[in-house]
Amino acid sequence: MRVISGTQKGIPLKAVPGNSTRPTTDKVKESIFNMIGPYFSGGIGLDLYAGSGGLGIEALSRGFSKMIFVDKDMKAIQTVKSNLAACHFSDQSEVYRNDAERALKAVAKRELEFDGIFLDPPYAKQQLERLLKRIDEQNLLAEDGFIVCEYGSGDTLSEKIGSLLQIRTETYGMIRVSIFKRGKE
């Protein structure tokens, strides 16, 4: 695993020890960023099931100005912090040990709006539609923002969840990636 492109291109990233997380492969990560970017001029992001932090760190390397990382696993939190330090992104990041539902409540209280949200939950615990609904209800996505959902290729997501529309879906072997944006009224 490494940073694919941007200011920190080529820096290796540590994986979370054990097998409790499944890091996004470099190939899939590159494909995701080709769909949503590939580069950005600023913006704030949320990496909700951070794992090693690879997606959020890639977003920072490609131009996001700030990223919030959330994971409930302590080993994941330590790995994210280590990877952020290796990439010199600690000052542009906030890292929290929390579950997804509580984290969404916390950022809603702060009245944050995100330009990019990355949702990569453990495949066995599919909560994506509920999380997308909560993100929409709490207005956490900026008007031109995007949400990246990574999940098992055997699953599907609704094309419309609240005001969020699925604008693109790609399958990479056992992984499916869907991009959501706010629908225009």
C-alpha positions, -999 to 999 in steps of 0.1 A, spaced: 0 0 0 12 34 -9 1 70 -17 -7 68 -55 -5 104 -65 -2 140 -54 22 157 -30 31 125 -11 32 101 -41 50 69 -34 51 71 4 44 36 17 14 32 41 13 7 70 -16 -17 71 -36 -23 103 -21 -53 122 -42 -84 121 -71 -92 98 -98 -69 112 -96 -45 83 -94 -49 46 -73 -21 30 -84 -7 -4 -60 -20 -30 -39 5 -49 -57 -4 -81 -91 3 -66 -79 35 -49 -66 48 -82 -99 40 -99 -119 57 -72 -98 89 -75 -101 89 -113 -139 89 -108 -141 117 -82 -111 139 -90 -85 131 -97 -72 163 -79 -88 188 -56 -82 225 -47 -90 224 -10 -120 209 8 -128 190 40 -133 152 40 -145 125 63 -130 90 62 -156 72 84 -142 36 85 -106 48 82 -88 15 87 -52 25 77 -64 59 65 -54 52 29 -84 68 12 -83 100 34 -45 103 30 -49 99 -7 -74 128 -7 -50 150 13 -22 142 -11 -44 151 -40 -54 185 -26 -80 182 2 -71 207 29 -84 188 59 -96 153 67 -114 137 97 -106 101 103 -128 78 124 -125 42 133 -136 22 163 -106 -1 164 -76 12 185 -51 -6 162 -66 13 132 -64 46 151 -27 40 158 -21 30 122 -38 61 109 -18 84 131 15 66 121 6 69 84 -4 106 88 29 113 104 48 95 77 30 117 51 33 149 71 -5 153 73 -10 153 110 -16 190 112 -43 187 85 -61 159 102 -83 150 132 -84 113 143 -112 99 165 -119 65 180 -156 62 176 -183 42 159 -199 55 127 -233 65 141 -218 85 170 -192 101 147 -220 114 124 -238 129 154 -206 146 165 -198 162 132 -235 172 128 -233 190 162 -202 209 148 -223 219 118 -196 205 94 -202 200 57 -180 177 38 -167 180 2 -159 143 3 -170 114 25 -155 79 23 -176 50 35 -158 16 35 -174 -4 63 -166 -41 69 -185 -60 43 -202 -83 68 -218 -53 85 -236 -35 57 -250 -3 71 -244 19 40 -280 28 32 -287 38 68 -255 59 70 -263 76 36 -298 85 49 -283 100 81 -257 119 61 -285 133 39 -309 141 68 -281 159 87 -270 179 56 -234 167 61 -226 167 24 -216 200 7 -237 210 -23 -211 198 -48 -196 171 -26 -194 134 -32 -197 102 -12 -176 71 -20 -191 38 -9 -170 6 -10 -188 -27 -4 -191 -63 -15 -198 -69 -52 -227 -92 -43 -246 -62 -27 -264 -33 -43 -274 1 -31 -306 21 -39 -301 46 -67 -317 73 -46 -315 78 -9 -331 110 3 -316 137 -19 -285 116 -27 -283 101 -61 -260 72 -71 -242 87 -101 -217 59 -109 -210 23 -99 -180 1 -108 -171 -35 -98 -136 -47 -93 -137 -84 -86 -152 -88 -51 -154 -50 -45 -181 -26 -57 -177 12 -55 -206 36 -58 -204 74 -60 -232 95 -46 -239 132 -51 -267 155 -40 -294 156 -65 -303 189 -82 -338 201 -74 
